[in-house]
Amino acid sequence: MNKNAYAPTPPMGWNSYDYYDTTVTEAEVRANARYMADHLKQYGWEYIVVDIEWYAKKAGSMRSLFQYIPFSELEMDEYSRLLPDPERFPSSAGGNGFRPLADYIHSLGLKFGIHIMRGIPRIAAHSHTKVLGSALGAERIADPAMICGWNPDMYGVRNIPEGQAYYDSLIALYASWGVDYIKCDDICNTNMHKNPYAASHEVEMLSKAIEKCGRPIVLSLSPGPALIEKAWHYEKYANMWRITDDFWDSWDLLKDMFQRCELWQNHVLEGCYPDCDMLPVGSLGKGFGEERLTRFTYEEQKTMMTLWCLFGSPLMLGAELTKLDDTTLSLLTNEKVLAMLPPDVRPHQIMRTDTYATWYEKDSVTGQTYLALFNLSDAPGDITLSLADADLFGDSLTLEELWTNNEKIVTDGSLTERLMAHSCALYCSR
C-alpha cells in the first residue's frame, strides 16, 4: 500500500503532551479515548496518541529540576526496544506492551498512536544489548555523535544495514501492538548540528520499516521548523512534518504561523501534510506544574481553527478532553469549517501584511469557494478582499459565514468585514 493512502485526509486526534507532559497514565489515556468516542469521533477525530517518555520510570517526578530526568531507568526488552512503564501502564506488564491499550482504543472505533525519540536507547549501547536480526549489538549501531540536545534518552542510529535491522525490529514490535500512528521526535529538524537535517537517513529507515511491517502506520516527524528545501524528502518518506517548533497559546506564535503557512501552502498533498502542531485549547499544563486554561481568547481560538483547517494541517488536541467546555467543543465540531481539511480543498493566500491576511480556496469536488479574512492587528479594523482575487465573478454573490451561519450578499465585487483584534471571518459561496 502506498504510504500516502495511510492518511487520505489530515489526521485528527488527541495527544497527551500539552496537558500531561511526561506523566500520562493508562487510566488517563483511556478516559480521554472514551470522551473522544462519545463526543468527537463523529466529526472525524480519531487518533489517541501517547506522547513522550511512556517508557521512563518515575517520569515527571523531578519536574522542578528536569523535564527529562538524566540517566533515569527505562523499561526495555532484550533487543534494545523500549517498552511501556508498567507502573503507569499496568496492562503492559508481562510482555504485553501497548497491545491491551491499543485493543481498547480500537474497540471504541478509534486509532492508537505513540511518540518515539529518534534512535536507539543510550542505555542499550552502554549495556551492549542485542538487536533482533543483527549480528551487531546496540553499541555498534548507535552513533554517539548524534545525540538530542534536549532529551537524554537516545543515540542516533548509524546509516548501516544493521541500523535498518534495528528500526525494522522496532516497527515490527509496534505493529504487533496495533499502533496506527508514530510521532518521531528529534528528526524533522535536529536543531543542533551544522546540518539540521542530519538524521534524514533515519527518516528513510523508519519509512522503509513501516513499509515492511505490513501495517498502515502514519509517520509524523517532529520538531520543526521543517526545512522548505527538504520538502521533497518529507513528502517522499513521511505523512506529516512540523513546520514550527512547539506551538503554545501565545498570539505571537499564532501570528507567526501565517508566514509559515504561506511558505508551505503548495506542499499540502493527499497523504502529505505540513503540520502546524497541536491546538492548545481548553485545560493545559498539568504535567508542567501549571494547570491552566488556554491563554488564547475565543477570537484567537477561532482564528487558529480557521487557519489550521484552511491550510489543511493535521489537527491534534493538547487539552484534557474530559474538561472541555461547550464553547470549546463547538469550535472543534463545526462541520462546515472542518470540511476545508481534505486535500481536494487547496489553500491560496491572497495577501498578507503585518496587520491582516486574506486567503481563499476552492473545493475541487463540490465547487465551493471559501474566503477567509484575518485581522492580525491589536485593534479592530476593516478587512477587504476582492472577489476577483478569489476567482469569483458576477454582479451578485451570496455567502455564508461559517462561524455564525449568517448570510451576506455581495454586489460590488469586494467583501469587507469589520473584525475584532486577532479575529477572523470565514465565508463559503453558495
C-alpha positions as CSV (number, residue, x, y, z in Angstrom):
1,M,0.0,0.0,0.0
2,N,1.3,3.5,-0.9
3,K,2.1,5.4,2.3
4,N,0.0,8.4,1.1
5,A,-3.1,6.2,1.4
6,Y,-2.4,5.8,5.2
7,A,-3.7,9.4,5.7
8,P,-6.1,10.4,2.9
9,T,-7.1,13.4,5.0
10,P,-5.1,15.3,7.6
11,P,-5.0,13.2,10.8
12,M,-7.3,14.5,13.6
13,G,-6.9,13.4,17.2
14,W,-5.6,13.9,20.8
15,N,-2.1,14.0,22.1
16,S,-1.2,13.8,25.8
17,Y,1.7,16.2,25.8
18,D,0.2,19.7,26.3
19,Y,-1.7,18.6,29.4
20,Y,0.3,15.7,30.9
21,D,3.9,16.4,29.6
22,T,5.7,13.1,30.5
23,T,3.3,11.9,33.2
24,V,0.2,10.5,31.4
25,T,-1.1,7.1,32.7
26,E,-3.1,4.4,31.1
27,A,-6.2,5.3,33.0
28,E,-6.0,8.9,31.8
29,V,-5.4,7.8,28.2
30,R,-8.5,5.6,28.4
31,A,-10.6,8.4,29.9
32,N,-9.7,10.7,27.0
33,A,-10.3,8.0,24.5
34,R,-13.8,7.4,25.9
35,Y,-14.5,11.2,25.7
36,M,-13.4,11.3,22.1
37,A,-15.5,8.3,21.1
38,D,-18.6,9.8,22.7
39,H,-18.2,13.5,21.7
40,L,-15.7,13.9,18.8
41,K,-15.4,10.8,16.7
42,Q,-18.5,11.6,14.6
43,Y,-16.7,14.8,13.4
44,G,-13.6,13.0,12.2
45,W,-11.4,13.0,15.4
46,E,-10.0,9.5,15.7
47,Y,-6.3,9.3,16.9
48,I,-5.3,8.8,20.6
49,V,-1.6,9.5,20.9
50,V,0.6,8.8,24.0
51,D,3.4,11.3,23.9
52,I,6.9,11.4,25.2
53,E,8.6,9.1,27.7
54,W,6.0,6.4,28.2
55,Y,8.9,4.1,28.8
56,A,10.6,6.2,31.5
57,K,10.2,5.2,35.2
58,K,9.3,8.0,37.6
59,A,8.9,10.4,34.7
60,G,7.9,13.8,35.9
61,S,8.9,13.2,39.5
62,M,11.7,15.8,39.3
63,R,9.9,18.3,37.1
64,S,11.2,21.3,39.1
65,L,14.7,20.3,38.0
66,F,14.4,18.4,34.8
67,Q,11.7,17.8,32.2
68,Y,13.6,14.6,31.2
69,I,15.5,13.0,34.1
70,P,19.1,12.3,33.1
71,F,20.2,8.7,33.4
72,S,16.7,7.6,34.5
73,E,15.7,4.0,34.4
74,L,14.0,2.9,31.2
75,E,11.8,-0.1,30.5
76,M,13.4,-2.1,27.7
77,D,13.4,-5.6,26.2
78,E,16.4,-7.8,25.4
79,Y,16.6,-6.5,21.9
80,S,17.1,-2.8,22.8
81,R,13.5,-1.8,22.3
82,L,11.7,0.5,24.7
83,L,8.6,-0.8,26.4
84,P,5.8,1.0,28.4
85,D,6.5,1.6,32.0
86,P,4.2,-0.9,33.7
87,E,3.7,1.3,36.8
88,R,1.9,3.9,34.6
89,F,0.6,1.4,32.0
90,P,-0.3,-1.7,34.1
91,S,-1.8,-3.6,31.2
92,S,1.6,-3.7,29.5
93,A,3.1,-6.0,32.2
94,G,4.2,-9.5,31.2
95,G,5.4,-8.5,27.8
96,N,2.1,-7.2,26.6
97,G,3.4,-3.8,25.6
98,F,0.7,-1.4,24.4
99,R,-1.4,-4.2,22.8
100,P,-4.1,-4.2,25.5
101,L,-4.4,-0.4,25.4
102,A,-4.5,-0.3,21.6
103,D,-7.1,-3.0,21.6
104,Y,-9.3,-0.9,24.0
105,I,-8.9,2.2,21.8
106,H,-9.7,0.2,18.7
107,S,-12.8,-1.2,20.4
108,L,-14.1,2.4,20.6
109,G,-13.7,2.8,16.9
110,L,-10.5,5.0,17.3
111,K,-6.9,4.6,16.3
112,F,-3.8,4.4,18.6
113,G,-0.5,6.3,18.3
114,I,2.7,6.7,20.2
115,H,5.6,9.2,20.4
116,I,9.1,7.9,20.0
117,M,12.5,9.6,20.1
118,R,14.8,9.1,17.1
119,G,17.5,6.5,17.6
120,I,18.4,3.7,19.9
121,P,18.5,3.9,23.8
122,R,21.8,5.1,25.2
123,I,21.4,2.5,28.0
124,A,21.2,-0.2,25.3
125,A,24.6,0.9,23.8
126,H,26.2,1.2,27.2
127,S,24.9,-2.3,28.2
128,H,25.9,-3.9,24.8
129,T,22.4,-5.3,24.4
130,K,21.3,-7.3,21.3
131,V,19.4,-6.1,18.3
132,L,17.0,-8.5,16.7
133,G,18.0,-9.6,13.2
134,S,21.6,-8.2,13.6
135,A,24.9,-9.7,14.4
136,L,26.0,-6.3,15.8
137,G,24.9,-5.1,19.2
138,A,23.4,-1.7,20.2
139,E,26.9,-0.4,20.9
140,R,27.9,-0.8,17.2
141,I,24.7,0.5,15.8
142,A,24.5,3.6,18.0
143,D,26.1,6.9,16.8
144,P,27.2,8.7,19.9
145,A,27.9,11.9,17.9
146,M,24.2,12.1,17.0
147,I,22.5,13.0,20.3
148,C,19.4,15.0,21.0
149,G,20.2,18.4,22.5
150,W,17.2,18.4,24.9
151,N,16.4,14.8,25.7
152,P,19.0,12.4,27.2
153,D,17.4,9.0,26.3
154,M,18.8,8.1,22.8
155,Y,21.8,8.0,20.5
156,G,21.3,8.3,16.7
157,V,21.4,5.2,14.6
158,R,24.3,4.7,12.1
159,N,23.4,4.5,8.4
160,I,24.3,0.8,8.0
161,P,22.2,-2.3,7.3
162,E,22.3,-3.3,11.0
163,G,20.8,0.1,11.8
164,Q,17.9,-0.7,9.4
165,A,17.5,-4.0,11.1
166,Y,17.1,-2.2,14.4
167,Y,14.3,0.0,13.0
168,D,12.7,-3.0,11.3
169,S,12.6,-4.8,14.6
170,L,11.2,-1.7,16.4
171,I,8.4,-1.1,13.9
172,A,7.5,-4.8,13.8
173,L,7.0,-4.7,17.5
174,Y,4.8,-1.6,17.3
175,A,2.8,-3.1,14.5
176,S,2.2,-6.2,16.7
177,W,0.8,-3.9,19.4
178,G,-1.6,-2.4,16.9
179,V,0.0,1.0,16.6
180,D,-1.6,3.2,13.9
181,Y,0.5,6.4,14.2
182,I,4.0,7.2,15.1
183,K,5.2,10.6,16.1
184,C,9.0,10.6,15.8
185,D,10.9,13.4,17.6
186,D,14.3,15.0,17.1
187,I,14.2,14.1,13.4
188,C,12.4,16.7,11.3
189,N,15.0,19.3,12.4
190,T,17.7,18.2,14.8
191,N,18.2,21.8,15.8
192,M,21.8,21.4,17.0
193,H,24.0,20.4,14.0
194,K,25.5,22.4,11.2
195,N,23.3,20.1,9.1
196,P,19.8,20.5,10.7
197,Y,18.6,17.5,8.7
198,A,21.5,15.3,9.7
199,A,19.0,12.5,10.6
200,S,17.5,12.2,7.1
201,H,18.7,8.6,6.8
202,E,16.7,7.7,9.9
203,V,13.6,9.2,8.3
204,E,14.2,6.8,5.4
205,M,14.9,3.9,7.7
206,L,11.6,4.5,9.6
207,S,9.7,4.7,6.3
208,K,11.2,1.5,5.0
209,A,10.5,-0.3,8.3
210,I,6.8,0.8,8.1
211,E,6.6,-0.4,4.6
212,K,7.9,-3.8,5.6
213,C,5.8,-4.3,8.7
214,G,2.5,-4.8,6.8
215,R,0.5,-2.3,8.9
216,P,-0.6,1.2,7.6
217,I,1.2,3.3,10.2
218,V,1.1,7.1,9.8
219,L,4.5,8.7,10.2
220,S,4.7,12.1,11.8
221,L,8.0,14.0,12.1
222,S,8.9,16.5,14.9
223,P,10.0,19.0,15.9
224,G,10.3,21.9,13.4
225,P,10.8,24.1,11.8
226,A,10.9,21.8,8.8
227,L,13.3,22.8,6.0
228,I,11.4,24.0,2.9
229,E,14.3,22.9,0.7
230,K,13.8,19.4,2.0
231,A,10.1,19.4,1.2
232,W,10.5,16.7,-1.4
233,H,12.2,14.4,1.1
234,Y,9.4,14.8,3.8
235,E,6.8,14.2,1.1
236,K,8.5,11.1,-0.1
237,Y,9.1,9.4,3.3
238,A,6.6,10.8,5.8
239,N,2.9,11.7,6.1
240,M,3.3,14.8,8.2
241,W,6.1,17.1,9.4
242,R,6.2,20.0,11.8
243,I,6.7,23.5,10.2
244,T,7.2,25.1,13.6
245,D,8.9,24.3,16.9
246,D,6.5,23.6,19.8
247,F,3.4,25.7,19.4
248,W,1.8,27.1,22.5
249,D,-1.1,29.6,23.4
250,S,0.7,32.8,22.5
251,W,-0.6,35.3,20.0
252,D,2.9,36.0,18.7
253,L,3.3,32.3,17.8
254,L,-0.1,32.2,16.2
255,K,0.6,35.3,14.1
256,D,3.9,33.8,13.1
257,M,2.0,30.8,11.7
258,F,0.6,32.9,8.9
259,Q,4.0,33.3,7.3
260,R,4.8,29.6,7.8
261,C,1.6,28.6,6.1
262,E,2.4,31.0,3.2
263,L,5.7,29.3,2.8
264,W,4.3,25.7,2.8
265,Q,0.9,26.2,1.1
266,N,1.9,24.5,-2.1
267,H,3.1,21.3,-0.3
268,V,-0.3,20.2,1.1
269,L,-1.0,17.0,-0.8
270,E,-3.0,13.8,-0.2
271,G,-1.2,11.8,2.4
272,C,1.5,14.5,2.9
273,Y,0.8,17.4,5.3
274,P,2.9,20.2,6.6
275,D,1.9,20.3,10.3
276,C,1.1,23.4,12.3
277,D,1.4,21.5,15.6
278,M,-1.1,20.9,18.3
279,L,-4.1,23.0,19.2
280,P,-3.6,24.4,22.7
281,V,-7.2,24.9,23.7
282,G,-9.0,24.0,26.9
283,S,-7.1,22.9,30.0
284,L,-3.3,22.7,29.7
285,G,-0.1,22.3,31.6
286,K,-0.9,19.9,34.5
287,G,2.3,17.9,33.9
288,F,4.3,21.1,33.7
289,G,3.1,22.1,37.2
290,E,0.9,24.9,36.0
291,E,-2.6,23.6,35.1
292,R,-4.5,26.5,33.5
293,L,-7.0,27.3,30.8
294,T,-5.6,28.3,27.4
295,R,-4.4,31.9,27.2
296,F,-6.0,32.3,23.8
297,T,-9.1,34.4,23.6
298,Y,-12.2,32.9,21.9
299,E,-11.4,35.1,18.9
300,E,-7.9,33.8,18.7
301,Q,-9.0,30.2,19.0
302,K,-11.4,30.8,16.1
303,T,-8.6,32.3,14.1
304,M,-6.4,29.3,14.9
305,M,-9.0,26.7,13.9
306,T,-9.8,28.6,10.7
307,L,-6.1,28.8,9.7
308,W,-5.3,25.2,10.5
309,C,-8.4,23.9,8.6
310,L,-8.0,26.3,5.7
311,F,-4.3,25.3,5.4
312,G,-5.1,21.6,5.6
313,S,-2.9,20.9,8.7
314,P,-3.4,17.8,10.9
315,L,-5.4,18.6,14.0
316,M,-4.2,17.3,17.3
317,L,-5.8,18.5,20.6
318,G,-3.5,19.0,23.5
319,A,-6.2,19.6,26.1
320,E,-7.6,17.3,28.8
321,L,-10.7,16.3,26.8
322,T,-12.8,15.4,29.8
323,K,-12.6,19.1,30.9
324,L,-13.7,20.7,27.6
325,D,-16.4,23.2,27.9
326,D,-19.3,23.6,25.5
327,T,-17.8,26.7,23.8
328,T,-14.5,24.9,23.0
329,L,-16.4,21.8,21.9
330,S,-18.4,23.9,19.5
331,L,-15.1,25.2,17.9
332,L,-13.9,21.7,17.4
333,T,-17.1,20.2,15.9
334,N,-18.1,22.8,13.3
335,E,-18.6,20.5,10.4
336,K,-18.6,23.3,7.8
337,V,-15.2,24.5,9.0
338,L,-13.8,21.0,9.2
339,A,-14.9,20.4,5.6
340,M,-12.0,22.5,4.4
341,L,-9.5,19.9,5.6
342,P,-9.4,17.4,2.8
343,P,-6.6,18.0,0.2
344,D,-9.2,18.5,-2.5
345,V,-9.6,21.9,-0.9
346,R,-6.4,23.7,-1.8
347,P,-5.3,26.8,0.1
348,H,-4.2,30.0,-1.7
349,Q,-3.0,33.1,0.2
350,I,-4.2,36.4,-1.5
351,M,-2.4,38.9,0.7
352,R,-0.5,39.1,4.0
353,T,0.7,42.2,5.8
354,D,1.6,42.9,9.4
355,T,-2.0,43.8,10.2
356,Y,-4.1,41.4,8.0
357,A,-4.2,38.4,5.8
358,T,-6.7,37.1,3.2
359,W,-6.9,33.6,1.8
360,Y,-9.2,31.6,-0.4
361,E,-9.6,28.0,-1.6
362,K,-11.7,26.0,-3.9
363,D,-13.2,22.6,-3.3
364,S,-12.4,20.6,-6.5
365,V,-15.2,18.1,-5.6
366,T,-18.1,20.4,-4.6
367,G,-17.0,23.5,-6.5
368,Q,-17.5,25.7,-3.4
369,T,-15.1,28.6,-2.7
370,Y,-14.0,29.6,0.8
371,L,-12.9,33.1,1.7
372,A,-11.0,33.9,4.9
373,L,-10.3,37.4,6.3
374,F,-7.9,37.7,9.3
375,N,-7.3,40.7,11.5
376,L,-3.7,40.3,12.7
377,S,-3.6,43.7,14.4
378,D,-4.1,44.5,18.0
379,A,-7.1,46.8,17.3
380,P,-10.4,46.4,15.5
381,G,-10.3,47.1,11.8
382,D,-11.9,46.7,8.3
383,I,-10.5,43.9,6.1
384,T,-11.4,43.8,2.4
385,L,-11.0,41.0,-0.1
386,S,-11.5,41.4,-3.9
387,L,-13.7,38.6,-5.2
388,A,-11.8,38.6,-8.4
389,D,-8.7,37.7,-6.5
390,A,-10.5,34.6,-5.4
391,D,-11.6,33.8,-9.0
392,L,-15.2,34.8,-8.2
393,F,-17.1,36.9,-10.7
394,G,-20.7,38.1,-11.1
395,D,-22.9,41.0,-10.2
396,S,-24.2,39.4,-7.0
397,L,-22.9,36.7,-4.8
398,T,-24.5,35.0,-1.7
399,L,-22.1,33.9,1.0
400,E,-22.5,32.1,4.3
401,E,-20.2,33.0,7.3
402,L,-19.3,29.6,8.7
403,W,-18.8,30.5,12.4
404,T,-22.1,32.5,12.8
405,N,-24.2,30.9,9.9
406,N,-25.1,34.5,8.8
407,E,-25.8,35.2,5.2
408,K,-24.1,38.0,3.3
409,I,-24.9,39.2,-0.2
410,V,-22.1,40.9,-2.1
411,T,-22.9,43.2,-5.0
412,D,-19.9,45.4,-5.6
413,G,-17.2,42.8,-6.3
414,S,-15.5,43.0,-2.9
415,L,-16.0,41.6,0.6
416,T,-15.4,43.9,3.6
417,E,-15.7,42.8,7.2
418,R,-15.1,44.8,10.4
419,L,-13.2,42.4,12.7
420,M,-12.2,42.5,16.3
421,A,-8.5,42.3,17.1
422,H,-7.0,38.9,16.4
423,S,-10.3,37.7,14.9
424,C,-11.4,36.4,11.5
425,A,-14.4,35.8,9.3
426,L,-14.8,32.7,7.1
427,Y,-17.2,32.6,4.2
428,C,-18.3,29.9,1.8
429,S,-20.0,30.5,-1.6
430,R,-23.5,29.1,-2.1
